Amino acid sequence: MTRLLENLMMNFDEFLYIHNDFHHDKLDNFFQTARNAYLNRDVRQLKQLKNSQLKKWKQYSVETYHYNALFIKVFESIVDHKYIDEGVQENDIRLLSEYLFRVEVWGYYELKLYNGTLLLLPPDMVILLSRTAYEKSSRFRDYKRVNDEITAVLFNTIIFLLGSVNRFHEEFTYQKEISEFFSILEAIALPERNLLERVNLLELKGAYEIRTGNIEEGTIKITQAIQILKDLKSTRLANNIEQYLQQIV
């Protein structure tokens, strides 16, 4: 198969795309449909997607459908302005975390699933699982799609540990862990072409400074991130960060 594709000057992803009649595979379609419903704030579609996964779980007894339903549940709760863990059982969290710890090699699915369900987990478990995600996905580090998800895991972990905007002036205990995840991000060495990720990293470093009491230095960094986006005419993104800065200061 590999030789045939080489003779056709085609990689395996391209072959699968053509094989699926120029559509993404089912896994990509699932995550993309969920993301679109979330971005469109379509609670009805999110409920339908969740119920569809729960129905398949009951019909086939395949646990991944259960995890997929939890993934959708997080999106649904955010859009519906409910608590993230509302309706989620302790057993659901246990099964999800056991699955993630049990997997020997994290690929695209595990990283995507964890990124979507991270908010359901307690901080200490997030710290352990994010370390696990980075270590157990190492063999896919050169695969762009997977590497993007690893980067997203690290970003989301830092955001999660920084805490919500209304807790920014409370006691802070995760300096060491956040510094560790910043170091991992630096080690990945975000390519120069990944401009948005680099701007987001600058924003998060500023938020960390503010969270640890260095308000002036943190404000300078976030202001720099805002200005870069304004210069690039990314007005909506710049406004989002500007609003975030006002909330945490």
C-alpha positions as CSV (number, residue, x, y, z in Angstrom):
1,M,0.0,0.0,0.0
2,T,2.8,2.4,0.9
3,R,4.6,1.7,-2.4
4,L,1.5,2.3,-4.4
5,L,0.9,5.6,-2.7
6,E,4.5,6.6,-3.2
7,N,4.2,5.9,-6.9
8,L,1.0,8.0,-7.0
9,M,2.9,10.8,-5.1
10,M,0.1,10.7,-2.5
11,N,0.2,10.5,1.3
12,F,-2.1,8.3,3.3
13,D,-4.3,11.2,4.6
14,E,-5.0,12.3,1.0
15,F,-5.9,8.7,0.0
16,L,-8.3,8.4,2.9
17,Y,-9.9,11.8,2.0
18,I,-10.5,10.6,-1.5
19,H,-11.6,7.2,-0.3
20,N,-14.3,9.0,1.9
21,D,-15.6,10.7,-1.2
22,F,-13.7,13.9,-0.4
23,H,-15.1,14.1,3.1
24,H,-13.2,13.9,6.4
25,D,-13.4,10.6,8.2
26,K,-16.1,9.9,10.8
27,L,-13.8,10.9,13.8
28,D,-13.0,14.3,12.2
29,N,-16.6,14.8,11.3
30,F,-17.7,14.1,14.9
31,F,-15.3,16.7,16.4
32,Q,-15.9,19.2,13.7
33,T,-19.7,19.0,14.0
34,A,-19.5,19.3,17.7
35,R,-17.2,22.4,17.4
36,N,-19.5,24.0,14.9
37,A,-22.6,23.5,17.1
38,Y,-20.6,25.0,20.0
39,L,-19.5,28.0,18.0
40,N,-23.0,28.6,16.7
41,R,-24.4,28.3,20.3
42,D,-26.8,25.6,19.0
43,V,-27.9,23.8,22.2
44,R,-30.5,21.7,20.3
45,Q,-27.9,20.2,18.0
46,L,-25.5,19.6,20.9
47,K,-28.2,17.7,22.7
48,Q,-28.9,15.7,19.6
49,L,-25.3,14.8,19.2
50,K,-25.0,13.9,22.9
51,N,-28.1,11.7,22.8
52,S,-26.9,10.0,19.6
53,Q,-23.6,9.0,21.3
54,L,-25.4,7.8,24.4
55,K,-27.8,5.7,22.2
56,K,-24.8,4.1,20.5
57,W,-23.1,3.4,23.8
58,K,-26.2,1.6,25.1
59,Q,-26.7,-0.3,21.8
60,Y,-23.1,-1.4,21.3
61,S,-21.6,-1.2,24.9
62,V,-18.5,0.6,23.4
63,E,-17.1,3.0,26.0
64,T,-15.8,5.5,23.6
65,Y,-19.4,6.6,22.8
66,H,-19.8,7.3,26.5
67,Y,-16.7,9.5,26.5
68,N,-17.9,11.2,23.3
69,A,-21.2,12.1,25.1
70,L,-19.2,13.6,28.0
71,F,-17.2,15.6,25.5
72,I,-20.5,17.0,24.0
73,K,-21.9,17.6,27.5
74,V,-19.1,20.1,28.3
75,F,-20.0,22.2,25.2
76,E,-23.7,21.9,25.9
77,S,-23.2,23.1,29.5
78,I,-21.1,26.1,28.4
79,V,-23.7,27.2,25.8
80,D,-26.6,26.5,28.1
81,H,-25.0,28.6,30.9
82,K,-25.0,25.6,33.3
83,Y,-22.3,24.3,35.7
84,I,-19.8,22.2,33.7
85,D,-20.3,19.1,35.8
86,E,-24.1,19.4,36.1
87,G,-25.6,16.0,35.4
88,V,-22.2,14.3,35.2
89,Q,-21.9,11.4,37.6
90,E,-18.8,10.6,39.7
91,N,-18.6,7.3,37.9
92,D,-18.4,9.0,34.5
93,I,-15.3,10.9,35.6
94,R,-13.8,7.8,37.1
95,L,-14.3,5.8,33.8
96,L,-13.0,8.7,31.7
97,S,-9.8,9.2,33.8
98,E,-9.1,5.5,34.0
99,Y,-9.3,5.2,30.2
100,L,-7.0,8.2,29.7
101,F,-4.4,6.9,32.2
102,R,-4.7,3.3,30.8
103,V,-4.0,4.2,27.1
104,E,-0.3,3.4,26.3
105,V,0.1,5.8,23.4
106,W,-2.0,8.9,23.1
107,G,-3.1,9.7,19.5
108,Y,-5.4,12.3,18.0
109,Y,-8.5,10.9,19.6
110,E,-7.2,10.8,23.2
111,L,-5.8,14.4,22.9
112,K,-9.0,15.7,21.4
113,L,-11.2,14.0,24.0
114,Y,-9.0,15.2,26.9
115,N,-9.0,18.8,25.6
116,G,-12.8,18.7,25.5
117,T,-13.3,17.1,28.9
118,L,-10.5,18.7,30.9
119,L,-12.9,21.1,32.7
120,L,-14.7,18.2,34.2
121,L,-11.6,17.1,36.2
122,P,-10.1,18.3,39.5
123,P,-6.8,20.3,39.2
124,D,-4.5,17.7,40.5
125,M,-5.8,15.1,38.0
126,V,-5.5,17.7,35.2
127,I,-1.8,18.2,36.1
128,L,-1.1,14.5,36.0
129,L,-3.1,13.9,32.8
130,S,-1.5,16.8,31.0
131,R,2.0,15.4,31.8
132,T,0.8,12.0,30.7
133,A,-0.6,13.5,27.5
134,Y,2.7,15.1,26.6
135,E,4.8,12.0,27.5
136,K,2.5,9.4,25.8
137,S,2.0,11.3,22.6
138,S,5.8,11.8,21.9
139,R,5.9,9.4,19.0
140,F,3.4,11.5,17.1
141,R,5.3,14.8,17.8
142,D,6.1,15.3,14.1
143,Y,2.5,14.7,13.0
144,K,1.1,18.2,12.7
145,R,-2.5,17.5,13.5
146,V,-1.5,15.6,16.7
147,N,1.2,18.2,17.6
148,D,-1.4,20.9,17.4
149,E,-3.6,19.1,19.9
150,I,-0.6,18.6,22.2
151,T,0.0,22.3,22.1
152,A,-3.7,22.9,22.8
153,V,-3.5,20.6,25.8
154,L,-0.7,22.7,27.3
155,F,-2.4,26.0,26.6
156,N,-5.7,24.7,28.1
157,T,-3.9,23.3,31.2
158,I,-2.3,26.7,31.9
159,I,-5.6,28.5,31.4
160,F,-7.4,26.0,33.7
161,L,-4.7,26.3,36.5
162,L,-4.8,30.1,36.3
163,G,-8.4,29.9,37.3
164,S,-11.5,31.9,36.4
165,V,-11.4,35.7,36.2
166,N,-13.3,36.0,39.5
167,R,-10.6,34.0,41.3
168,F,-7.6,36.0,40.1
169,H,-7.1,37.8,43.4
170,E,-7.5,34.7,45.6
171,E,-4.6,32.6,46.9
172,F,-2.6,30.9,44.1
173,T,-0.9,27.6,44.5
174,Y,0.0,26.4,41.0
175,Q,3.1,28.6,40.2
176,K,5.4,25.6,40.0
177,E,3.1,23.5,37.8
178,I,2.3,26.4,35.4
179,S,6.0,27.2,35.0
180,E,6.5,23.5,34.1
181,F,3.9,23.7,31.4
182,F,5.3,27.0,30.1
183,S,8.7,25.2,29.9
184,I,7.2,22.3,27.9
185,L,5.6,24.8,25.5
186,E,9.0,26.5,25.0
187,A,10.6,23.1,24.4
188,I,8.1,22.4,21.7
189,A,9.4,25.6,20.1
190,L,6.3,27.0,18.4
191,P,7.2,27.7,14.8
192,E,7.4,31.3,13.7
193,R,4.4,30.8,11.3
194,N,2.2,29.9,14.3
195,L,1.5,33.6,15.0
196,L,-1.7,33.1,16.9
197,E,-0.2,30.5,19.3
198,R,2.7,32.9,19.9
199,V,0.4,35.8,20.7
200,N,-1.7,33.5,23.0
201,L,1.5,32.5,24.8
202,L,2.4,36.1,25.3
203,E,-1.1,36.7,26.7
204,L,-0.9,33.8,29.1
205,K,2.5,34.8,30.3
206,G,1.0,38.2,31.1
207,A,-1.9,36.6,32.9
208,Y,0.5,34.5,34.9
209,E,2.4,37.7,36.0
210,I,-0.8,39.3,37.1
211,R,-2.0,36.2,38.9
212,T,1.3,36.2,40.9
213,G,1.1,39.9,41.8
214,N,3.2,41.4,39.0
215,I,0.3,43.5,37.7
216,E,2.3,46.1,35.8
217,E,4.6,43.6,34.0
218,G,1.7,41.3,33.2
219,T,-0.4,44.2,31.8
220,I,2.5,45.2,29.5
221,K,2.7,41.7,28.0
222,I,-1.1,41.4,27.5
223,T,-1.2,44.9,26.0
224,Q,1.6,43.9,23.5
225,A,-0.5,40.8,22.5
226,I,-3.6,43.0,22.0
227,Q,-1.6,45.5,19.8
228,I,-0.2,42.7,17.6
229,L,-3.7,41.5,16.9
230,K,-4.9,45.0,16.2
231,D,-2.0,45.6,13.8
232,L,-3.0,42.4,12.0
233,K,-6.6,43.6,11.8
234,S,-7.8,40.7,14.1
235,T,-10.2,43.0,15.8
236,R,-12.5,40.5,17.4
237,L,-9.6,38.5,18.9
238,A,-8.0,41.7,20.2
239,N,-11.3,42.8,21.8
240,N,-11.6,39.4,23.5
241,I,-8.2,39.7,25.1
242,E,-8.8,43.4,26.0
243,Q,-12.0,42.4,27.8
244,Y,-10.1,39.6,29.6
245,L,-7.4,42.0,30.8
246,Q,-10.0,44.4,32.2
247,Q,-11.6,41.5,34.1
248,I,-8.5,40.1,35.7
249,V,-7.0,43.5,36.6
